[in-house]
Amino acid sequence: MKHILSLVLILSVLVSCKEEAKKTEEVAEVKTETQDIAYASFGKEISASDALSADRMAVHYAKMTVGDTVDAKMMAKVDEVCQAKGCWMKLDLPDGEQVMVKFKDYGFFMPKDISGKEVIINGKAFVNEVPVDEQRHYAEDGGATPEEIAKITEPKKTLSFLADGVLLKEE
C-alpha cells in the first residue's frame, strides 16, 4: 500500500511539473511578441504599457474645462512637429481635434521628420486658452504663410499636454 501511495504521489508531481512548463512557455511567447515593437525614447524613461488610445483620451478631454489637469499616458499619431527645433508637436485625436504637446522644462526635443508616426507620451493633459501672439508663434514655427498667420485674431481653447517622456515607434 505504501508503494502505491508513493507511486501516485510521484506521478502527480511529475504531471504538475509538465503543466507548469507549458504555462511558462506560453508566457514567454507573449513577452516576445510585445518586445518586437521597438521605440526610441526621449526625456524621462517610460514604458509602453497602460497607454490610453487617442479615442479614450478624446473622451477625457471632452469632459475637461480650461484649468483642469490630469496625469495621463496616451498613444496617438503625430500630425505636425516644430520645424525650428522640434520643441513641440501636435497629435491627432479621432474627432478632428489636435493635442498640442510641449516638453517639460524644454528638457528634450523631437525629430522634425516624424509626422505620421505613432508616439506614446507621458505627463499632464490639460485644457488651455492660447493667446493670439503664442498662436502666431506656433504657426510661424510650423511653416505657415504670413497670410495664414495674419488670420489669427482671437484666443483659442486648446487641448494641451506637457510631456515628461515620449516613445517614438520605430519602423
N, C-alpha and C positions, 0 to 999 in steps of 0.2 A: 504494500500500500504506500509506503514512504517513497519508493522508487517511482511509482506512477505519479504521485503528487509532485515530486521533484521534476519529473519529465514535463508535466503540464506547465509548471512554473517557468522552466527554461524555454519552452516553446512560445509561451505568451510574451516573454521578454524579447525574444528574437523577432517575433511578428511586430511588436510595437516599435522596435528599433527601425525596421524596414519602413513602416509608415512615416515615422519622423524624418527619415532620409528623403522620402518623396516630397514631404512638405517643404523641407529646406531647399530642394531643387526648384520647386515652383516659385518660392520667394526670390531665389537668386535670378530666375528668368525675368521676373517683373522688374527687379532693380536694374538689370542690364538694359531693358527696353527704355526706362526713363533716363538712364545715363547716356543714351545715344544722342540726346539733344545737347548741343554744345552752345554755351553762352560766353560772350565777352562781358566782363564785369567792370563797372565804373562806379567810383565812390565807395561807399560802405559795402562790405561783402554781404550779399543777401542770397536766399535760396529761391528757387522757382516754385516751391510748394506753397499751397494756400493762396495763390494769386486769384483775385476776382477777375472774371471775364469783363470785357468792356460793356456787355449787356447789363450785368449785375451792377457795375459801378454807375452806369447811367441811371439806374433806379435810385441809388443812394444820392446822386447829385440832384435828382428831381425833387427830393424831399428837403434839400438844404436851402438856406437863405444866406444872404450876404452876412459874413462874420462867422458862420458855422464852420467847424473843422472836424475832421475825423482821421484817425490813423488808418492807413489802407495800403494794400499791395494789389496792383492791378496789371492786367496784361492787355495790350492794345497795339494797334498798328500806327506807326509814325506817319504823319501827314506832311509835316514841314519841320525843318531844323534851321536855326540861326545860321546864316551863311557868312557872318562875320567871324564868329569864334566857336559856334556850336554851344552857346551858353543857354539856349532854351530850345524846346521842341513842342510841337503840337501833335496831340494824339487824337485819332478818330474815335467817336462814340457812334453807336448804331443809329441814333436818332438824328444824325446830321450835325450834331454838336461837336465841338472840339474841346480838349482839355489842354490848357496852357501849362507846360511843365518847366519849372526852373529848378536849379540845383542848389542844395543847401550850402550857404556860405560861398557860393561860386567855387566850391572845392574841386569840381571836375567839369569837364565839357564832353560833349558827344561828337562823334564824327559827323561831318557835314553831308555825307552821302548816304544817309540811312533812310530816306523817305521810302515808304512802302514796306519796311522791315518791321518785325514784331519785337516789342520790348516788354519787360516786366519792370515796373517801377515800385519803389517802396518809399513811404513817407507820409505826408499830411495832405489830404484832399480838402479843399475849401472853395467857397464861392466868394468872388472878389468883384469890386467895381473898379475898372481900369480907367484912369483919366485920359483925356484926349492926347496929351503930349506923350504919354507912355505908349498908347496905341500906335501913334505915328512912328515912334522909335522902333517898335517891333515890326511895323510894316516896312520901314526902311531896311532893317536888318534882313528881312525876308525877301528883299529884292523888288518891292512894289514900286510902281512908277510914281512920279511926282503928282500926277493927276489922281491916282488912287489914294495917295497919302492926303491930298487936299480934301477928299470927300469925308475924311474922318473928322466929325464935328461935335460928337456927343460922347459922354462917358458910356462905358459898355459893361454890363454884367457878364463876367466870365467864369467858367469852371476852371479852377486852378489846382495845381499840385506842386508841393515843394518836396522834391525827391532827395533822399539821402543816399540811395543806391539804385543802380539800374543794371539790368541784364539785357544784353542785346543778343537776340537769337542769331547764331551764325549758320550760314547755309553752305 
